[in-house]
Amino acid sequence: MAIAVIPHPPNVLAAGTVVRCWHWVDGRNLGVRKAIVLGSYSVYDPAACYWMWFYTLGPASRDEHTVCHSFPREITTVGTVEDMSERMLAKIVAGLADFPEASAVRDRAAALADHLRKARLARRR
């Protein structure tokens, strides 16, 4: 009787993780910047490469100046979108409005922003 050996799942970064990584545009390294993981680049190997959005550079778009991919060896985890303020979460929701592939991050940030807004308004009463 053969026994199947199931490997441990890879260390996959969740969508919405805030990281620092290299920003490459047209083969030029523009330095390390903060970014948000939008998801995995490959369905077959989720830990191989990630889509990153450099949220400080403007709304997400197909242009590689704001969205590009990074390899795990280039990434340092900083936190998650849960660590951000209500104002920053609102900017993230607006920045991802026209980028359908980032719906998981956009919906997560919108729910968090709404929760923080309700908590802030409840404190005023």
N, C-alpha and C positions, 0 to 999 in steps of 0.2 A: 504494500500500500504506500503510495507516494504522499508526502506531506508537503503542502504548499506553504512556502515561506512568504509572508506578506511584509514588505518593507514598511518602515515607519513613514508616515506622510511627510513630505518635504516641508521645510520651514517657509511657509508662504506668507507674504505680507498681505494683510487685509486692505481692501479699498477703504480709503479714509485715513490711512496712516500718514503722519507728517514725518518727512525725512529730510536729510541734507544729502545732496548728490551732485555729481558733475553735470554741468549744462553744456551740451555740445550742439553747435549750430554750424552747418556746412563744413563739418570736419574740424572746426575750431573749438577749443576749450575756453569757455567763458567764465570758468571758475565754479566754485561750490555755491549752491543756492538752496533755499528751502523749497520743497515741493510736496505735493500730496499724491499718494499712490491712487491711480484711477482704476487699476486692475492689472491682471496678468496679460502679458503680450501673447503667450502661447497657451492654447487649451491643453495641449499634450504634455507640456512640462511647465506647470504654473510657477515654479520657482526659478525658471531660467532667465526671465526678463520681465520688467514691469513698465507700464505706461505711467509717466509722471506729468503732473501739471505744475508748472512754476507759477503759483498763484499770485506772486508779487509783481509779475510782468504783464498782467491784464487777463481778460477773459480767455477761456480755453478755446482753441481753434485748431484746425488741421495744420496750421503753420508751425514749424518746429521751433519757433522762438518761444512758444508758451507750452507746448506739449511735445514730449519726446520720450524715448525709452531709455532705461538704465538697467545695468546688470547688478545682481546682488552684491558683488564685491565693491561696487561704487557707492553703496547706500549705507547711511548711518541713520538709524531710527531716532527721532526726536520726541514723538508723542502721537496723539491722535486728534481728530477734529473735536472730540469731547473736551479737550483742554483749551479750546479757543473761546473768545468772548462772543457775546450776542452780535455785536457789530461786525466782527470778522466772519462769523458764520453767515450773516446776511450777504456780505460781499462774495463769499464762496458760492452761495446759491445763485446769485446774479451772474457770477463769472462762468458757471456751468450751465446756464439756461439754454444755450444754443449748442450744447455738446451732448447728444443723446447717449453716447457710450458711457458717460459718467453719471448715469441716473442713480446708481446705488449711493454714491458719495453725495450727490445733490439732495436726494431724499433724506439721507441721514442728517446732513447739515441743516436742512429745513426743519426737520422735527426737533432737533436740538435748539435751534434759534427760537422756534415757537415756544418750547418749554421754558427757556430762559426769559423770554419776553413776558410770559404769563406769570412767572415767579417775580419778576421785577415789578409788574403792575400790581400784584397782590401785596407787595411790601409797601406800596404807596398808600394803601387804604388805611 
